[in-house]
Amino acid sequence: MIILGQVQTLTVCKSTENGVYLTSPSDTSYIAAEETAALSEERILLPRNQVPAGTKHGDAIRVFVYRDSEDRAIATTTIPPLTLGETAVLTVKETSSIGAFLDWGLAKDLLLPFKEQTVKVKQGEQVLVALYIDKSNRLCATMHVYDYLSGHAPYQKDDRVSGIVYETIEEFGTYVAVDSIYSAMIPRKEIITPLRPGTTISARVTKVLEDGRLELSLREKAYLQMDTDSAHVLELLKEAGGFLPYHDKSNPEAIKAKFSMTKNAFKRAIGHLYKDGVLTLEENGIRLK
């Protein structure tokens, strides 16, 4: 069985001027792949420029199987950064009328169709994608990677993690692939400024859900974040000439837009600065002493 989109060890069965033909070993029980990934071909070409020196009939060669620019199944000894059902961060090489083409190290770039993009991507951007087989039995990429990520992250509450943003759903929050492998989300209430897919973030684990998926925050614990927030408020006050028309009764969205923090964080920050004698609280705003 020859499997599309998988790394396999195949056997040389014939040599030609174009390369060597490979076939699967008689025992294919080690191949774990979806039935739809199996090709009808009993043998597949490994082009001449890919054939290792000294290769002879009966040799085993580790290859990746995909389709070339003429839609023919073909083997390559170049192993791409992802195989069927896996995820990886790839660079957008170019865009076209049918979608974007991603660089995955092979002669034929990987298509990311428009319908599989969570946002319209641009040339040079990095995006997290999974590899799947479309209805035409071709390999394609998708940014809808939620179902491809693992829910068994080796992290606990308050651990620091890094990940890549892959999608935002307004009513829920921003979805992140921690280590490009594990499923995580930043809840809507934790989002101060929008995060574009492809953005790499550092965050704190706030909760490990029953299914092993993570909830994250971009902010430190309140008592640790307070000094950072206070310094930010102080900097904006100085830039504004010593007065800002914001106080504990101000609209939360107005505070978020100006200070990039929640209203509760803002109140903690100005309370800290007031206690330290740095500012005064006035009826219509805050003022530096």
N, C-alpha and C positions, 0 to 999 in steps of 0.2 A: 504494500500500500504506500503510495506517494502522497504526502500531505501538504497542501498549499498553506503557506504562511508559517511553516514549522521548520526548525532545525532538525535534520535527520542524518543518519549515517547510511549512505547508499553504496551499492556495489557496482564497480565498472563491469559492463557486460559487452561493450563494443567500442572500438576506436574508429574515428573517421577523420577526414581532413578538417572538419569543423570543430572537433573536440571529442569528448567521450560520452557515451550514453551510460546512464546509471539506472539501476533497478533496485527495488527494495529487497532486503534479505528475506529468506523464506519465513523466518520467525519475526512477525511484526507486532507481537504482543506488547512490546515495550512502548509502542507509539500510543500516546493518549491524546486523541483529537476528536473534534466533533465530526460526525459522519459527513456533514456538508463540506468539510475541508478536504475530503479524499478526492483525488483526481482519477479520471478514467484511464489516464496514461499508464502503461505498464513500464515504460522507461522514459527517461528525461535527459535532455542534453545539458552537459556542462561544457561551456564554450572553451575553445583551445587556450585562450589567454588566462583561463581560470584553473587549468589542469596542472597539478603539482608535477614537478620534474620527476621522471622515472616511473610515472604511473603505468601500471600494466593491468591486464585483464584479471578480474577477481579482487582487485584492491578495494578497500573500504575508504570512502571519502565523506567527511562531515560537511554538509551543505545546507543552505537555506533555499527553499523553493518558493518562487513567485512568478509573476507574469511579466514578459518584456513589453516593449513599446508596440509590438504587433499582437499583443494579447496571447502570446504563446507561453505555456508553462516552461520554466527554465530553472536551472540550478545555478547557484553561485557559492563560492567558498568565502565570500564576504558576509559576515554575520551582522545583521542590522541590530540596532539597540532595542528593538521590541519584536516579539513574535505574536502569533494569533492569541487574542485574549489578554495580552499584557499591556502595560502603559509605559510611556517614556516621554521626556521633554524633547521636542524637535523644533527646528528653526524653519520658519516660512521662507521658502526660496523665491516663490513668485505667486501672484494671484492671476486668475483668469475668469472667464465668463461662467465657468462651471464650479469654481471653488478655488482653493489654494493648493499649491504643491509644496510638500515638505521634504526637506533633505534628510534622508535616512541612510545615506552612504552607499546606495545602490545606483546602478546605471539609470533606472527608471525611478523618478521621484514619486512620492506617495501622495495620492489625492486625498484632500480633506474637503468633501462636498459642502456646499453652502448650508444644506439642511443639517449637517453635522457640526456646525459652528455655533457655539453659545454666544459669541459676538463675532462681528466681521473682522477677520484678522488682516494684518498688514505685512508686507515684505519685511523680513529681518526680525520679526517678533518670534519669541519662543512660546510654544504652547504645549500643554500636556494633552496627549491623545492616547487612545487605545486602538488596537488593530482588529478589524473585523472583516468578514466577507460579505459583499453586497449581493443583491438579487441576481446580478449578472455573473456571479462567481468570481469577482475580482477583489483584490485586497484594497481596503480603504481605511482612512483614519476617522475617528470621531472624537469630539471634545466632550461628549456626554459620557463621562467615564465613571459616574457614580457606581454603576453595577460591576465595574471591573476592579474596584478598590477593595482592600481587605478591611474587615472590621475587627482585626485582632492586633491592634497596635501595642507595642511593648512599653507603653507610657502610663504614668499615673498622674493624678491631680497635682497641679503646680509645676510639673515638668515643663521645661522650655523645649519647643520644637520648631522646626522650620518646614515650610511647605510651599506649594504653588497653587494659586487661585485658579479654578477652572470654570466656575459658574456662579452667578448671583441670581437668586429668586427672591424678589422683593418682599414677599410675605413671610419668608423664612429666614433668609440671611445669605451669607457668602460661603460657598463650598470650597474646601481646600484639600489637596492631597498631601498629607504629611509624608516627607521623604519620597514623594511621588508614588507612594504605595498605599498608605493608610487613609481611610475615610474620616474627614473631620468637617466641622462647620463652625463659622463665627455667627452667632445669633444676630438677628437684625438689630436688636437693642445695643449691641456692642460695636456696630459699624458707625464710625464718625464721618469718614469720607469714603466714597465708593472705591472698590478695588477692582481693577480690570483683570480679566483672565490673563494668565501669563505672569502676573506679579508674584514675586517671591517674597514671602513674609516670615517674620519670626513672631511666635506667639506663646502664650501660656495656656496649658491645659486647665480648664476650669471644671470639667466633668468628664468622666468615662461612663458612657451609657451602657445599658444592659447588654446590647448587642456588640459592645466593644468599640463602637465608633466614638469619636472625640468631639467635645465642644471646646472652643478656643476663645481667648480674648487677646487683643493686641495690647492691652494695658496690664500693668503690674497690679498687685494687690493694692487696695486703696491707700494704705499707709506708706507704701513704697512709691506709688505714683504721685502722691501729694506734692512732694518736693519738685518733681518735674513739672507738674501743672502750675504750681505757684511761680516757678521761674518763668514759665511761658506767659502767665498773666502779667507778671512784672515787666517782662520785655515789651509786651504790647502796650502797657500803660506808658512806658517811657517813650515809645515810638509815637504815641498819641499826644504827647506833651503833658502827661501827668493825670489825665482824666478820661474815663470811659463811661458812657451812659448805660451801664449794665449793672444789675444788682440781683438779689435773691428772688425778686418778683418778676424778673425778665422772662420773656418767652423762651422755652427750652430750645426751639429751633433756631432762634436768633443767637443764642449762646453757642450752640453747636457750630453755626456758620462762622462766627467771629473767632471763637477760641479753640475749635476742633476738640471739644470735650462735652460730656454730658452736663446737665444742669447740676446734678449732685456733685460731680467732680469740681465744677466751677465754685460751688458754695464751699466745698472743703478747702479749695485753694485760697479764696479770698479770706476765709476764716483764719487760715494759717498765717497769711500776710498781716491781717488785722491784729492777731494775737502777738505777732512779732513787732508790731508798731511800725510797719512799713507803709500801710495805707489807712485811710479813713473811709467809713461807710456813710455815704450821703443818701438822701431820699431819692435822688435821680441818677445815682451812679457810684463809682469808686474813684478815689483820688489819692495820688501819692502824697506822703507827708513831706 
